[in-house]
Amino acid sequence: MALPRTLVDPKLIYLEPAVRDFPRGREVLARFPDAKVVEVASHWKIPQLADPALAEDWLRVKREILVLGVKKGLSMRPNGRSADFIAPSSSNGCAMACAYCYVGRRKGYANPLSVFVNIDAVTRAIARHAARQGPKPEPNSIDPVDWVYDLGENGDLSIDASLSDNVRDLVAAFRTVPGAKGSFATKYVNRDLLDYDPQGRTRIRFSLMPETVAKVVDVRTSPIAERIAAINDFVAAGYEVHVNFSPVIVHEGWEEDWKALFAELDAALSPAARAQLKCEVIFLTHNEGLHDLNLRWHPRAEEWLWRPDIQEQKWSQSAMRNLRYKASWKRQWLARFLGWLGETLPYCEVRYAF
């Protein structure tokens, strides 16, 4: 599946010199022979992408710039929510531009997609780690049998699969790793993944929210109706398919919007999809720095995201000022949300909610 040129059409590729030593690096470069290639010392430290002025031209940067690098750290991190462990990323950044995304503020003022070309090292590291874990000793909310590895913490693998075979290699790897399962969330429907033969060893989590909100904050993503329509096909293709109700953005009229979404989902699902459906519920946490950036890039989104009248400060572990819904109200809103969900989708187990 070719990416629409409005999403990714690289005119400039930054790369670490070692990229050319890897078959995957040479493959990606061959796909974009007309792109200008500029060598950089590190895929993380590209001075040209640290210019604050780029915030006003963010979409062009995402469309026309690609970064190729070699993944250095290959350690696994415990998670305990979406997955048991966070696996080393095969990419960083995203062609999409969701207004609430935290990844962009970790990478300068622009956030083009970075592809890591040493995918074999990533898959070997996962296999070694899973072997050291041995069988999962007891069921948990993540999975009753397998250790689950999140593969796309810093990007969207459905987009990545349109640029290289990294995702195909990850799906293939989990077919051969006993007691382990891969997992990633996505907001983009890439039907090429239907041919990857996951054999139940890869979990895809389609992120959903009411279209009223998504059309403002989920920038450059697949429409919500398209994501819902894809679920049955991905289940039939051998994926485990969950949904993420994320982020839940409280606004006037949100009850009506969410109830309509639940009804749309219920009407679309096949018996097979219903039988395996589970979900995550994540209420919005916003960031002051991202708010300031959005006021320059996408101020309309901040009408939904920045609500000091119903939010309170939360300092992160990295000393960043975040805003989340006031705790006393959030408890009530979460209870209401789960009630609406249970009324329409009683077969959908909530894996976690916060």
N, C-alpha and C positions, 0 to 999 in steps of 0.2 A: 504494500500500500504506500503510494507516494504521498508525502506530506503536502498539503496545500502550500503553494509558494507564499501565501500570506502568513504562514506559521514559521517555516524555516526555508530559507533560500540563501545559503552562505555565500557571501562575497569576500569575506575575510576570515581566515583560519589562524588562530594563535595556537602554537604547539610547542611542547617541550621537545628538544632535539631527539631524545630517545624514542619518541613516538614512531619514527621511521623504522626502528628495529623490530617492531611488532607487526605480524601479519594483519591484525585488526586495524592498526594505524594506517598501513598502506591501503587497505580496502576502503577506508573512509575517505582518504585523500583522493583515491581514484574516482570516487563518486562525484567529487566536486573539482574537476580539473581546471576550471576557469577561476577558482577562488584565489585571491592573493594569500600567500602563506608567510606568516611572520613568526620567527622563533622567539620564545620567551624562556626565562630561567625556571619559572614555576607557573603551573596552571592556576594557582591561588593568587599570585602576586603579579598582576598585569596592570601596570600604571595607567595605561590608556583607558581602563575600565573603572578607574577610581575617580574620574572627573565628575563632580556633582552635577555639572551641566547635562550629563547623560540622562538624568532623571526625567528630563523633559522630552527625551527621544527614545524612551525605553523600548517601545515596540519595534522600532527599526533595529535597535541593537540586538534584540532577541531573534529577529528574522534574519539578519545579515551577518551575524558573527557566530562562529563556532569555535570552541576550545577543545583541543585534544591533549590529554595528559596521561601520566602513568600513576596509578593509585599506589601511594606509598604505605599507608597504614592498613594492615589486613586483619586487625583484631576485631573480635565480636564484643558487642556491648549488651549487657542485660537490659531488657525492656520491661516486660510484665503487663503490657496493655495490648497493643495490636499484635505483638509477637513476643516470643520468649527472648529472642536476641535480635539486635540490629546487625545485619551483615555489612561488610565493607561495600560501599556504594560502587556501582558500575558507571555512575554518572553523577553530575551535580548541576543544579540549575534546571531550567525548564523553558520550553518554547511558549508555554502559556504564561499568563500574567495575572493570576488571582490577586485581588487587592489586599488580602489578609495574609499572604504567604510570608513566612518568616525567612525563607532561604535567601531571598534577595538582599536582605540587610546584612548577610554574612559575607557578601561578595562584592563590595563596592556599591556603586550607585546603579550599575546595570547587572543583569543576571543572565547572560547567554548560557546556552546549554554546553556543559563540558562532558565529553565522553572519555572514559578511561579505557585504554587499549589493551591492558594486561588482564583481560577477562579470565584467562586460564588460571592465573594466580588467585583470583577471587574465588573461583569455583573450587579450587584445591583447598584453599583455606577453610571454606565452609565445610567441605567433606571431612577434613581433619578434625575440625571442632566438633561436628556431630558425632564422629567416631569416639572422641574422648568423652562425650556426654553419656553414651550408652543409651539404653532404653529409658524413656520417660517414666519416672517412678510412679506417678499418679496423675490423673486427669486434672486439668485446670481450666479456667475460663477461656484460655487461648485455644487449646485443642485437647481433646480427651486422650489422644494417643501419641501424637508427634510433637517434636520440638519444631517450633515455627520460627523462621528467619525472615525478618522484614528486609526486602531487597531494594526498596525505593524511598528511603527516608528523605533524600534531598532532591527528588525529581519525580518524574512520571514515566514509568517504563513503557507505557503504550506509545508515547512519543519517541522514546529512545529506540524502540524497535523499528522505527521508520528510517533511522540513520545508520544502524549497524546491526549485526547479528548477536550483540551482547545478550539481549533478552532471550532469544532463541537458545543460546548456550546455557543460560541460567535455568530455563525450564527443563532442558534436556538433562542438566546435571542433577536436578532433584528427582528425576526418575530413577537414579542409581544410588541415592544416598539413603540408606535404611534409617527409618525413624525420624526423618526430617522432611519438612515441607516449606516451600518458599511462599512469600506473600508480598503483595504490593497494592497500594491504593492508586486509583486512576480517575481522571476526569475526561479522558479522551478515548473514544471507541476506535480501536485499530483492529479490524477484522482479520488482518494477517495472522494475528495470534491464534485464531481458531484452528490453524493448521500445525500448531506446535506440539500436539500430542502430549499434554501434561500428565495424563493418566492419574488424575486426582491428586497430584503431588504439588500443585501450585494453586494458591488461593488468590483470587482477584477481588479487591474491595472497590466497588463502584461508589464514588462519593456523590451524594444526592442532597439537594436542598430545593425549596420551592423556586420555580422558574422566575417568579417575580423578583426575587433577590438575586438569583444566579445571573440574570442578564445584566446586572450592574456590577457584581463583584467577581464573578467567575469569568474573567476576561479571556477570550480566545479558546475556550473549552468547547467540548461537544455539548449540544443542547441536552437538558435533563431528560426529555422524552427519548432521545436517541440512546442515552445510557441505559434507561429502563428497558427499552426494546432489545438491547443486546444481551441482557441477563440470561434469557432462556437459551440462546445460541451458545453462550460460553459454558453454561452447565452441560449442554449436549455435547460440547467438544471435549469435555473431561476436566474442566476446571471446577474447583470449589469456588462458589461465588457468594460473597457477603456484600453488605452495603454499609457505607459510612454515612450517617446523618451528621454532616460536618461541613463547616461549623454551623451550629444552630445560632441564628442571629435573631434576637428578640426585637420585635417591632410591632407597631400598631397593626392589628389584623393578622398576626402570625398564626393564631389558632386556625383560622379558615384556610390559610395557605398550606399549613402542614397537613391538615386533615385531607385536603384535596390531593396532596402528594401521596399520602398513604393509600388513598383509594385508587389512584392511578397505578401505583405499584401492585396493589392486590389484584387489580383487574388484568394486569399484563402477565403475571407469573404462571408458568406451567406447573403441573403437580410436582415434577422433579425439582424444579427450582424452589418451590415452597418447602419441600421436604428437607432441604439442606440450608435454608436461609438463616443467617444470623446477622447481627448488626452491632455497630458501635455508635454511641451518641456523644458528641463532643461540642459543648457550648463554646462560643467565641471567646478567645483571649486576644486582645489587641495590644499593640506596642506603640509607645509614644514616638519613637524614631520613625517607624513606618507611617504613622499618622502624619508626621511632618512632611515626609516624602510624598505621600499620597496627595497632600494638599497642592503639590506642584504637578503631580502626574495624573491623578484620577480623583479630583475633589468630590465628585458625586458619590463615590463609594463611601467616603467618610461620613456621609449622612446616615448610613446604615451601621458603620463600624465604630464610630467614635461617639459614644453616648455617655458623657460624664454624669448625666442626670440619673442613670441607672447602673453605672459602673463604679468600681473602686480600684485604687492602686494595688498592684502586687509587684514587689521587687523580685526579679528572677535571680537565679544562682549566679548569673554573670553580671549582676548589678544593673540590669536594664529595667526601665520603668514600664511595666505592662498594666493594662486595664482589663479587668474581668467583671462580670456582672456581680452586683452586691450579693454577698453570700446568703443573706436571709431570703432575698427575693429569688436567687437562683435555685435554692432548694425547692421552693414552691413551683417555679417554672419547670424544673426538671420533672417533678412529680406529675405535673399536668401533661407534659410532653409524653412521658411513658404511659400515662393513662390513655391519651389519644392513640398512641401506637398500638397498645394492647387491644383497644376496641376494634381496630381495622385489621391488624396483622397479628392475631394472637399466636400464630405459629412461628413468629420471628423471635428467636431468643436474643436477648440483649446481652452481649458479651461483656460490655462495660459501658458506663455512662458517667460523665463528669462535666 
